[in-house]
Amino acid sequence: SPGWAGEGPGTSGKNRRVCHAAARLEMGSLWEEFNRLGTEMIVTKAGRRMFPTFQVKLSGLDPLADYVLLMDFIPLDDKRYRYAFHSSSWLAAGRADPAAPGRVHFHPDSPAKGAQWMRQIVSFDKLKLTNNLLDDNGHIILNSMHRYQPRFHVVFVDPRRDSERFAHQNFKSFSFPETQFMAVTAYQNHRITQLKIASNPFAKGFRDGDPEP
């Protein structure tokens, strides 16, 4: 059904506790609206929350099994970009900077029972994006003016003593193309700024100083 992430590759060899997992992106129409304009996400030295917030509704988990939920962000290509204001478009501006240190963000409620994860919408509202390569706060480190795809992973906490042997079977990953974005230190497309202000209840800061209290 629309809005649900399709089966990832290689689902056939997965543990039965993850093979039926499904994730639906919340606020899908808002993500699509941003995506049509070319979503931009601010990165700062101190770390900035994403808007829209990445939220999913889960189904198909074993209610009694334990799961860890996490996210990572992968570069969409090997290019660096610049924004051409005269044409209101992004243009490739050379090869990508060296990849930022790869990090994952664990949902703070992890691990939890499948029943708990399925009971309500799972929100990654604590996740922050930074461009500080030396960040020691655990924030996701991204290069500004590069494009990224957020990925969401459901990991079954395998109680078997030799569980690492089965690690490749115990997780399932989801990507929603409409959540792709350009990392920026300041919004380039003024329509993105307008849409963020119009749709973000916390965006009053755009009008009076810092966007994040």
N, C-alpha and C positions, 0 to 999 in steps of 0.2 A: 504494500500500500504506500501511497506517497509519503515522503518524509522519513520513512524507515530506511536505515542503511542496509544495503544488500549484503549477501554472504560474502565474506572476504575470501581470497584465494586459499586453497588448501584446507577448507573446512572439513573435508571428509575424514582426515586423520585426527580430529580434535576429540578431547575428552567429552563424554556425554554431558558433563556439567557445564560446558561452555558452548557446545555445538549448536544449541537451540537459542542461545542468547541473541536478543535483538535490541536495537537502540533506535529511538526516534528523537530527532533533533527538535527541541522546543523553540518557540519563536521563529519557526522556519520561514514564515513570510517576511519577517523583519530582516533575517539574514539574506533572503533573496533580494530584498530591496537594496540593502547595502552592496550586495554582490554585483547587482546591475550597474551601480555607480563605480565599483572598484573599491572594495573595503580597505580602509586604512586603520591600523592599530598603532597607537602611540607607545613608544618605548622610551623610558627615562632611566637615568642613573639609579634613582631610588626604587624604580619599579612601578609600573602602572597596570591597573586592572583592565581587562578586556571589556569592551562594550560593542555589540551585544555580548552578554555573558554566555559562555558555553554551557548549555544545560541539555540533559537527555532524560528520556523516560525509558526505563529498562523493562524487558519482559523475557521470559524463557529461562530464567535462572533457577537453580535448585534452591527452594526456600530455606533449607536447613544447612546448605554448604556455605563456607566462608569465601568471600571474594575481596580482592584488592582492585580498586579502580584508579587508573592513572592516565595522564596525557603526555604526549610529546609533540614536537613541531618539526616538520621536515622541510627543507628548502624545496621549492617547486621547480627550480631550474638552477643553472650555474651562471646567472646573470645578475648584475647590479643595474638599478634603474634610476632614471631621473624623470621629473614631471615637467612636461612641456605645457606651460600655461597658455600659450597662444592657441594650442589645439586641444587643451584639456584632456591630455592623454599621457600615459606612461610610455617611455621609450627606453629600450635597452641602452645602457651606457658603459658597456664593457663587461669583463668577467667578474664573477662574484668575489667578494672578499673571502679570505680564509674562513672556513666554517667556524662558527662560535661553538664553545664547548657544549656537547649534546647533553641535555638534562631532561629528566622526567619530573612531572608534578603529580605526587600521590594525593588523591582526595583525602582530606584530613580524617574522614570517618572510617578509612580503611584500617584493618579488615572489618567487614561486617557480613552478616548473613544475607543470603539472596533475598529473603523476605523483606529485610529492611531496605535494601537498595531498590526493590520494586515498589515499595509502598508509596514513595513520593518522588518528585522530580529531583534528579541529581544535579546539583549546581556546582560548577567550578569557579565560584565567585571569589575564592581566596587567591587564585592564580594571578601572578603578576609577571609582566614582560619588562625586561631591562636590556640596555645596550652596554652595560658595564661588564666587561670581560672578567673583572676581578670580583664580581658579586659574590658575597659570602652569606646571602640571605636565602639561598635556594631558589631564587627566581629563575624563570626561563630566560636564557640569554639569546638574543637575536641580533642580527646585523640590520641596521637601518637601511632603507632603500633596497631591500630584498624581499622576495615573495615567499610565503610559507603556507603549508597545509597543516592545520591541527589534526592530530590523530588521537583517538580514544581507545583505551584497552581495558578489557575485562579479564582479570586473572583469577583463576580458581586456586585457592590455597590448598594444595595437595598435602594431606596429612601423612602420606607414605614416607618412610625414612629415606628412600632413594629418589625423592620427588624430582631432584634436578635432572634425572634421566628423562623425565617426561615433560620437562619445561615447555618444549615446543608444542605439546598437545594441550597445555593447560591455560591457554589464553586465546582471546578472540579480539580482533582489531576492527575499528570502524573509522571511515573517513567520510566527511560530508563536503563535497566540492564547493557548496555555497558558503562554507566558512573560511575559504582561502582569503588571505589578506596581504597587503603590503605593510611592512614595518616602517614607521616614520618617526622622526622626533618632533614634527609639527605637521598638522594636516596640510596636504597640498591641494586637494580638490575641495573648493568651498562648499560644494553640495554635500560632501561627507560631513563637514562641520555642521551644516544646517540640519541634516538628518539626525546626527548624534544629539544635538540640542533638543530637537523636536521629540525624540523618542526615548531619551535617557532621563529618568526622573532625578538623577543626581547631577545633571549637566548644568545646573544653574551657575556653577563656577565658571563656565565659559563666558558668562556675562559679567561676572564680578571677581576676576582673579583666577586662582588656581582651580583646575577642573576637579581636583580630588581633595576632599577635606582632610 
